[in-house]
Amino acid sequence: MTALDARLDQPLDLPCGLRLPNRLAKAALSEALADGGNDPDERLVTLCAGSQPP
Protein backbone atom coordinates (compact mmCIF):
# COMPACT_ATOMS: atom_id res chain seq x y z
CA MET A 1 0.00 0.00 0.00
CA THR A 2 1.32 3.43 -0.88
CA ALA A 3 0.54 6.68 0.89
CA LEU A 4 -1.85 7.51 -1.93
CA ASP A 5 -3.75 4.26 -1.34
CA ALA A 6 -4.12 4.83 2.41
CA ARG A 7 -7.43 6.06 3.80
CA LEU A 8 -7.80 7.48 7.30
CA ASP A 9 -11.05 5.60 7.91
CA GLN A 10 -9.62 2.18 7.02
CA PRO A 11 -7.79 -0.23 9.36
CA LEU A 12 -4.01 -0.10 9.47
CA ASP A 13 -1.92 -3.17 10.34
CA LEU A 14 1.27 -2.29 12.23
CA PRO A 15 4.47 -4.34 11.92
CA CYS A 16 4.06 -5.48 15.56
CA GLY A 17 0.77 -7.20 14.63
CA LEU A 18 -1.54 -4.59 16.18
CA ARG A 19 -4.44 -3.42 14.00
CA LEU A 20 -5.65 0.16 14.32
CA PRO A 21 -9.33 0.51 13.33
CA ASN A 22 -8.59 3.95 11.86
CA ARG A 23 -5.95 6.66 12.02
CA LEU A 24 -7.94 9.43 13.61
CA ALA A 25 -6.77 10.80 16.95
CA LYS A 26 -7.85 13.53 19.31
CA ALA A 27 -5.47 15.36 21.63
CA ALA A 28 -6.65 16.50 25.06
CA LEU A 29 -5.44 20.03 24.44
CA SER A 30 -7.46 20.39 21.24
CA GLU A 31 -10.54 20.92 23.42
CA ALA A 32 -8.67 22.70 26.26
CA LEU A 33 -9.72 19.83 28.55
CA ALA A 34 -6.39 19.32 30.30
CA ASP A 35 -5.30 20.28 33.78
CA GLY A 36 -2.37 22.53 34.68
CA GLY A 37 0.05 19.63 34.14
CA ASN A 38 -1.34 19.05 30.62
CA ASP A 39 -2.94 15.77 31.68
CA PRO A 40 -6.52 15.01 30.60
CA ASP A 41 -9.05 15.91 33.27
CA GLU A 42 -12.45 14.38 34.07
CA ARG A 43 -14.20 16.49 31.43
CA LEU A 44 -12.16 14.86 28.68
CA VAL A 45 -12.65 11.39 30.18
CA THR A 46 -16.40 12.01 30.18
CA LEU A 47 -16.35 13.35 26.61
CA CYS A 48 -14.32 10.42 25.27
CA ALA A 49 -16.37 7.81 27.15
CA GLY A 50 -19.40 8.89 25.14
CA SER A 51 -17.59 8.69 21.79
CA GLN A 52 -16.22 5.13 21.97
CA PRO A 53 -17.51 2.72 19.35
CA PRO A 54 -19.60 -0.17 20.68
DRENDO-1510 file (C-alpha; in Angstrom, 1 decimal, always signed):
<recs>
REC; n; res; u; v; w
REC; 1; MET; +0.0; +0.0; +0.0 .
REC; 2; THR; +1.3; +3.4; -0.9 .
REC; 3; ALA; +0.5; +6.7; +0.9 .
REC; 4; LEU; -1.9; +7.5; -1.9 .
REC; 5; ASP; -3.8; +4.3; -1.3 .
REC; 6; ALA; -4.1; +4.8; +2.4 .
REC; 7; ARG; -7.4; +6.1; +3.8 .
REC; 8; LEU; -7.8; +7.5; +7.3 .
REC; 9; ASP; -11.0; +5.6; +7.9 .
REC; 10; GLN; -9.6; +2.2; +7.0 .
REC; 11; PRO; -7.8; -0.2; +9.4 .
REC; 12; LEU; -4.0; -0.1; +9.5 .
REC; 13; ASP; -1.9; -3.2; +10.3 .
REC; 14; LEU; +1.3; -2.3; +12.2 .
REC; 15; PRO; +4.5; -4.3; +11.9 .
REC; 16; CYS; +4.1; -5.5; +15.6 .
REC; 17; GLY; +0.8; -7.2; +14.6 .
REC; 18; LEU; -1.5; -4.6; +16.2 .
REC; 19; ARG; -4.4; -3.4; +14.0 .
REC; 20; LEU; -5.6; +0.2; +14.3 .
REC; 21; PRO; -9.3; +0.5; +13.3 .
REC; 22; ASN; -8.6; +3.9; +11.9 .
REC; 23; ARG; -6.0; +6.7; +12.0 .
REC; 24; LEU; -7.9; +9.4; +13.6 .
REC; 25; ALA; -6.8; +10.8; +17.0 .
REC; 26; LYS; -7.8; +13.5; +19.3 .
REC; 27; ALA; -5.5; +15.4; +21.6 .
REC; 28; ALA; -6.7; +16.5; +25.1 .
REC; 29; LEU; -5.4; +20.0; +24.4 .
REC; 30; SER; -7.5; +20.4; +21.2 .
REC; 31; GLU; -10.5; +20.9; +23.4 .
REC; 32; ALA; -8.7; +22.7; +26.3 .
REC; 33; LEU; -9.7; +19.8; +28.5 .
REC; 34; ALA; -6.4; +19.3; +30.3 .
REC; 35; ASP; -5.3; +20.3; +33.8 .
REC; 36; GLY; -2.4; +22.5; +34.7 .
REC; 37; GLY; +0.0; +19.6; +34.1 .
REC; 38; ASN; -1.3; +19.0; +30.6 .
REC; 39; ASP; -2.9; +15.8; +31.7 .
REC; 40; PRO; -6.5; +15.0; +30.6 .
REC; 41; ASP; -9.1; +15.9; +33.3 .
REC; 42; GLU; -12.4; +14.4; +34.1 .
REC; 43; ARG; -14.2; +16.5; +31.4 .
REC; 44; LEU; -12.2; +14.9; +28.7 .
REC; 45; VAL; -12.7; +11.4; +30.2 .
REC; 46; THR; -16.4; +12.0; +30.2 .
REC; 47; LEU; -16.3; +13.4; +26.6 .
REC; 48; CYS; -14.3; +10.4; +25.3 .
REC; 49; ALA; -16.4; +7.8; +27.2 .
REC; 50; GLY; -19.4; +8.9; +25.1 .
REC; 51; SER; -17.6; +8.7; +21.8 .
REC; 52; GLN; -16.2; +5.1; +22.0 .
REC; 53; PRO; -17.5; +2.7; +19.3 .
REC; 54; PRO; -19.6; -0.2; +20.7 .
</recs>
